[in-house]
């Protein structure tokens, strides 16, 4: 770096520190959310569940996947608290754990559906 090219703290904008957004545990849980949602199959399941409750059979048919695969994916989503389940006789119904997840999925897909902008380079 050339001499005199260093900046001083007064040259910087004031920004919030990551800690202002949450605890270390909250960052870990958020990272787990993004890891879980990073799979296309699971993301599609989450998007379906954003519309309401589905049973495993319906999800498997909609995804064109074996029920065992769907069950495995749902188990993973449940582990990171993205979905909840309820049992009625032999059927298990899944829904998103809360409305925050719906907003996150919607925002991610809205962003992904935007037309890519040309770089300024």
C-alpha positions, 0 to 999 in steps of 0.5 A, spaced: 500 500 500 502 506 498 505 511 503 499 515 506 494 511 502 491 508 509 484 511 511 482 513 518 476 511 522 473 518 521 473 516 513 469 510 514 461 510 514 458 508 521 455 501 520 452 496 525 456 490 527 453 483 526 452 482 533 447 487 533 443 483 529 443 477 534 447 472 538 452 467 536 447 462 537 442 466 532 447 466 527 448 458 527 441 457 526 440 462 521 446 458 517 442 452 518 436 455 515 440 457 509 444 450 508 437 446 509 434 451 504 440 450 499 437 444 496 432 445 490 428 439 492 427 442 500 426 449 497 420 446 493 418 443 499 418 449 503 415 453 497 409 448 497 408 448 505 408 456 504 401 455 501 399 451 507 399 444 510 401 438 506 401 430 508 407 426 506 404 422 500 401 429 497 408 432 497 411 425 494 406 426 488 407 433 487 415 432 487 415 426 483 419 422 489 419 416 493 416 417 500 422 415 503 426 420 500 421 426 501 420 423 509 428 424 509 428 431 506 422 433 511 426 430 517 432 434 515 427 440 515 424 438 522 431 438 525 433 445 523 426 447 526 423 449 519 417 445 519 412 442 524 408 436 523 402 433 526 399 426 526 392 424 524 391 416 524 396 414 519 397 420 516 403 425 518 401 433 515 407 438 515 407 445 515 412 451 516 414 452 523 412 459 522 411 465 518 418 468 518 420 462 513 414 464 508 417 471 508 424 468 507 422 463 502 418 468 498 424 474 498 429 469 496 425 467 490 422 474 488 430 476 488 431 470 484 426 471 479 428 478 478 432 479 471 439 479 472 442 486 471 448 488 467 455 489 470 457 496 470 464 494 468 
